[in-house]
Amino acid sequence: MIDAQLTPEQIAIQEMAHEFAINEIRPIAMELDHASDPADAVYMPRLLRNMDEVGLRTMSIPEEYGGGGIDDLFTHCLVAEELAWGDRAVVGALLSSNKITRLLTAEALATKEQRDKWLTAYCEDPDFLITQAMTEANSGSENLLPYDGVDGGFQTTAVRDGDEYVINGAKRFVSNTGWAKLNFVYVRTDKSKGINEGVTLLMVPIDAPGLSFGRVHDKMGYRLNLNREMFFNDCRVPVENRLGPENYGISNINSHLRAGDGLINAAGMIGLARAAY
């Protein structure tokens, strides 16, 4: 039997997230959602630093790096529901800290040096978010399907050149693009294999040479979430920015996210439904 009783700590953070939604998100959400330019609708300039001040932006990061050290997924879902009651898009900040924590604390993916560098940087910079860059013009949800043909999935490539990878291709509809300080980019490093064998995960900083950004996608609803095009034109990153082995494969990479994204997003939809009804 599962004990669904909330601990005092969970009740406290749930209440704090709800108060944040009341006092910070709801007063500006409608204004942002109705902005004529989708680039002006995003929540980050108005809310992200406030989230940082109360610990919501870094709640997933281990305490040793300066974060909140909250590891359990249920507490993340409680917070996601309350933030989404304010506006669904703001849950993206929670997803960002959860993803970077899961990826960089996975022993099979990250080194201690990578953890020390990027988790510390995340906590020290109140504007720091990440992207998880998979979606492309001709590949979206099938990246997560069983089909593993060489013609399926994303086609952005990375070729090793000495101590660097050279990336070419484009991503689109990726959350936080152009704002995120670090991009987790899924690339094909062996085009003779499908995405379960021929894919590698690279960390691409926002200032990497050859990385640029295109139009902000407009949407019907969910407009506070920033979705934008991302272009790689001989973009170079050091080999030390690779997570896990080359050609580790999408299933192996995403297994380290522990299904957190799906449950946190689901909790966010409950918050959205509460707001609607």
Helices and strands as residue ranges (DSSP letters): H 8-20, I 21-25, H 26-33, G 38-40, H 44-53, G 63-65, H 73-86, G 88-90, H 91-104, H 112-124, E 130-133, G 141-144, E 157-161, E 164-175, E 182-188, E 199-205, E 211-216, E 227-238, G 239-241, E 242-243, H 250-254, G 255-257, H 260-276
